[in-house]
Amino acid sequence: MPARRWHRCPGCGQRGAAAGALRRACRLNTLARQLLTTGRGVRPELLPLLAWWRTADRPQSIRSWLLRRPAGRTLLQALANGSVPITHAGLDDVADTKVVRYVCGVLVASGVLPDRDEHLHRLEQWVCHTVAAVSDPDDRLVVHRYVHWHLLHRLRARTTPQRPVTVERARRLHSHATTAVAVLRAVRAEGSSLATLSEADVSRWLTGRQVAGPVWLGAFLRWAYRQRLCTVTLRAQQWTGPQSRIDHAYRWDLTRRLLHDNTLPLPDRVAGLLVVLYAQTASSTTARSSGSEPAAGVAN
């Protein structure tokens, strides 16, 4: 079979294209310019996006995504013609979809938009909708105090640019907030109130798990008790550490399996080795990643 001959790309002049064809990066650049060009050319704010795409690792994947996502092309054209402002607030006004999140991530990665904690932002939006959905005004105020002034305040205090909100921390706040709503809904359904909540009510909920699990329920009741909103509480279960040391031989058997068992997912094997050999906690291990920038390829 004769060796394939590469020719100079008519778009950029570099070798690496079939005869008369554009290189993949140039095909992406051509499509991107078509989407971002208006009667006045490309807006200066979007030029970094074009430059970033020219150096993308997988230009064909990005081009395929653009061709297969009409919503993505429409959003980019709206950013180009000014109907959607090139700001986080402008994108927030568009319906929250995977396409919008992907485009936002690309704009951040290319330097068009500043970085921000997306998990925290989406969490704040969800909290506003959740609080507003509580029908009773008194209950709405309680949920607002618990979620905004207590949960979110504490979460923001622990968040830094180097330590953004993780998926797990966002899920925990979701669980705490939905538990508060469920408790207040339950006492209203029983013709009672938070102030008249009894230990028998709490015991019944815990036995049947009708409202929430003991962790989430206990956290809300302890807060409500401190705020003098109720007279019952649940004692926090303190973790005292592992009950016994792991057997030395078992530890090495587990290490060998993580090193050589190809039936296990590779990320799980790496995370397991960090825990077993270097005493890393599960939470710190799951927070690690190969890079913080959004992927330049295909969004799901």
C-alpha positions in Angstrom: 0.0 0.0 0.0 1.6 3.3 -1.0 2.4 5.8 1.7 -0.1 8.6 2.1 1.2 11.9 0.8 0.5 15.0 2.8 0.0 18.4 1.1 0.0 22.0 2.3 -3.3 23.2 3.6 -4.7 25.9 1.4 -6.0 27.6 4.6 -2.8 27.9 6.7 0.0 26.6 4.5 1.1 23.9 6.9 1.6 20.3 5.8 -0.8 17.7 7.0 -3.8 17.8 4.6 -4.9 15.7 1.8 -4.7 17.2 -1.7 -6.9 20.3 -1.9 -8.4 19.8 1.6 -8.2 21.9 4.7 -6.6 20.7 7.9 -9.0 19.8 10.7 -8.0 22.9 12.6 -8.7 25.1 9.6 -12.1 23.4 9.0 -13.0 24.3 12.6 -11.7 27.8 12.1 -13.8 28.3 9.0 -17.0 27.1 10.7 -16.3 29.1 13.8 -15.8 32.3 11.8 -19.0 31.7 9.9 -20.9 31.5 13.2 -19.2 34.4 14.9 -19.0 36.9 12.0 -21.6 39.6 11.6 -21.9 42.5 9.3 -19.2 44.2 11.3 -16.9 41.2 11.4 -16.0 39.3 14.6 -16.6 41.1 17.9 -13.3 41.8 19.6 -14.5 40.1 22.8 -14.8 36.8 20.9 -11.4 36.9 19.2 -9.8 34.9 22.1 -12.3 32.1 21.4 -11.2 31.9 17.8 -7.5 31.8 18.9 -8.3 29.2 21.5 -10.1 26.9 19.0 -7.2 27.2 16.6 -4.9 25.5 19.1 -7.5 22.9 20.3 -6.3 19.4 20.7 -9.4 17.8 19.0 -10.7 20.3 16.4 -12.7 17.6 14.6 -14.6 16.8 17.8 -15.5 20.4 18.4 -16.5 20.9 14.8 -18.7 17.8 14.9 -20.3 19.0 18.2 -21.1 22.4 16.5 -22.6 20.7 13.4 -24.7 18.3 15.6 -25.9 20.9 18.0 -28.2 23.6 16.4 -28.8 25.1 19.8 -25.0 25.6 20.2 -24.7 27.3 16.8 -27.7 29.5 17.6 -26.2 30.5 21.0 -22.9 31.4 19.5 -24.6 33.5 16.8 -26.6 35.3 19.5 -23.4 36.1 21.3 -21.9 37.3 18.1 -24.8 39.6 17.1 -25.3 41.0 20.7 -28.7 39.6 21.4 -27.2 37.6 24.3 -24.6 39.7 26.2 -21.1 38.1 26.5 -21.3 37.9 30.3 -22.2 35.3 32.9 -25.4 37.2 33.6 -26.3 37.1 29.9 -25.9 33.3 29.7 -27.8 32.9 33.0 -30.8 34.5 31.3 -30.8 31.7 28.7 -32.5 28.4 29.7 -30.0 26.2 31.7 -29.1 23.3 29.4 -26.0 21.2 28.8 -25.4 23.2 25.6 -25.4 26.5 27.5 -23.1 25.1 30.2 -20.7 23.8 27.6 -20.5 27.1 25.8 -20.0 28.9 29.1 -17.2 26.5 29.9 -15.5 27.2 26.5 -15.8 30.9 27.0 -14.2 30.7 30.4 -11.4 28.3 29.2 -10.6 30.7 26.3 -10.5 33.8 28.5 -13.6 35.4 27.1 -15.3 35.2 30.5 -13.8 35.2 33.9 -13.8 32.0 35.9 -16.5 31.5 38.5 -17.6 28.7 40.8 -20.3 27.1 38.7 -21.5 24.6 41.3 -22.0 27.4 43.8 -23.8 29.6 41.3 -26.2 26.8 40.2 -26.7 26.0 43.9 -27.6 29.6 44.7 -30.1 29.6 41.8 -31.7 26.3 43.0 -31.9 27.6 46.5 -33.8 30.7 45.4 -36.3 28.6 43.4 -36.7 26.1 46.3 -37.4 28.8 48.9 -39.8 30.6 46.6 -41.8 27.4 46.1 -42.7 27.1 49.8 -46.3 28.2 49.9 -46.7 29.1 53.6 -45.1 32.5 54.4 -43.9 31.5 57.9 -42.4 28.2 56.6 -40.8 30.1 53.7 -39.1 32.4 56.2 -37.8 29.5 58.2 -36.4 27.8 55.1 -34.8 31.0 54.0 -33.1 31.5 57.3 -31.9 27.9 57.4 -30.7 27.6 53.8 -29.5 31.2 53.1 -28.2 32.4 56.4 -26.9 29.1 57.8 -26.1 26.5 55.0 -25.1 28.8 52.2 -23.2 31.2 54.6 -21.2 28.3 56.0 -20.5 26.9 52.5 -19.3 30.2 51.2 -17.0 30.7 54.2 -15.3 27.4 53.3 -15.1 28.1 49.6 -12.0 29.8 48.0 -10.9 30.1 44.3 -8.5 27.2 45.1 -11.2 25.2 46.8 -14.5 25.6 44.8 -17.7 23.9 45.7 -17.6 20.2 44.8 -20.5 18.1 43.5 -20.6 16.2 46.8 -20.8 19.4 48.9 -23.6 20.7 46.7 -25.5 17.4 47.1 -25.2 17.7 50.8 -26.7 21.2 50.8 -29.5 19.9 48.6 -30.3 17.2 51.1 -30.2 19.6 54.0 -32.5 22.1 52.2 -35.1 19.5 51.0 -35.2 18.0 54.5 -36.2 21.4 56.0 -38.9 21.7 53.4 -40.1 18.1 54.1 -40.2 18.6 57.9 -42.3 21.8 57.6 -44.6 20.2 55.0 -45.1 17.2 57.3 -46.0 19.2 60.4 -48.4 21.3 58.4 -50.1 18.2 57.0 -50.6 16.9 60.5 -52.2 20.2 61.6 -49.2 21.0 63.9 -46.3 23.4 63.8 -42.6 23.4 64.3 -43.0 24.9 67.8 -45.3 22.1 68.9 -43.2 19.3 67.4 -42.9 16.4 69.9 -40.3 13.7 70.5 -43.0 11.2 69.5 -43.3 12.8 66.1 -39.6 12.7 65.5 -39.4 9.1 66.7 -42.2 8.1 64.3 -40.5 9.9 61.4 -37.2 8.1 62.2 -38.9 4.7 62.5 -40.7 5.0 59.2 -38.2 7.3 57.4 -41.2 9.3 56.3 -39.4 12.7 56.2 -35.7 12.2 56.0 -32.8 10.2 57.4 -31.4 10.9 60.9 -28.4 12.8 59.6 -30.4 15.4 57.7 -33.3 15.5 60.1 -31.0 15.9 63.1 -29.0 18.7 61.5 -32.2 20.7 60.8 -33.7 20.1 64.3 -30.5 21.1 66.0 -30.5 24.4 64.1 -34.2 25.0 64.8 -33.6 24.2 68.5 -30.7 26.7 68.7 -33.0 29.3 67.0 -35.7 28.5 69.6 -38.1 27.4 66.8 -38.7 24.0 68.4 -38.3 22.2 71.7 -36.9 18.9 70.5 -33.6 18.0 69.0 -31.5 15.0 68.0 -28.0 14.5 69.4 -25.3 14.6 66.7 -23.5 11.3 66.2 -19.8 11.9 66.6 -17.4 9.8 64.5 -14.6 8.6 66.7 -12.5 7.2 63.9 -11.9 3.7 62.7 -12.7 1.0 65.2 -9.6 -1.1 64.4 -6.5 -1.0 62.2 -6.6 -2.6 58.9 -4.8 -6.0 58.8 -1.3 -5.6 57.2 -1.6 -8.7 55.0 -5.0 -7.6 53.8 -3.7 -4.2 53.0 -1.0 -5.6 50.7 -3.5 -8.0 49.1 -5.7 -5.1 48.4 -2.8 -3.1 47.0 -1.8 -5.9 44.6 -5.4 -6.2 43.4 -5.6 -2.4 42.7 -2.3 -2.6 40.9 -3.0 -5.6 38.6 -6.8 -6.2 38.4 -7.7 -4.8 35.0 -11.4 -5.5 35.5 -11.6 -2.6 37.9 -12.0 0.9 36.4 -8.7 2.7 36.3 -9.9 5.9 38.2 -11.1 3.6 41.0 -7.8 1.8 41.1 -5.8 5.0 41.3 -8.1 6.5 44.0 -7.9 3.2 46.0 -4.1 3.2 45.9 -4.0 6.8 47.2 -6.2 5.8 50.1 -4.5 2.5 50.9 -0.8 3.5 50.4 -0.8 7.2 51.2 -3.7 7.4 53.8 -5.6 10.0 51.7 -9.2 10.6 52.7 -11.9 9.6 50.2 -13.1 13.2 50.1 -9.7 14.6 49.2 -9.2 11.9 46.6 -12.5 12.5 44.8 -11.7 16.2 44.6 -8.5 15.5 42.6 -8.6 15.9 38.8 -6.2 15.8 35.9 -7.1 19.5 35.2 -9.5 22.2 36.0 -10.2 23.6 32.6 -13.4 22.5 30.8 -12.8 19.9 28.1 -12.4 21.3 24.6 -14.2 18.3 23.0 -17.7 17.0 22.9 -20.2 17.9 25.6 -22.9 15.3 26.4 
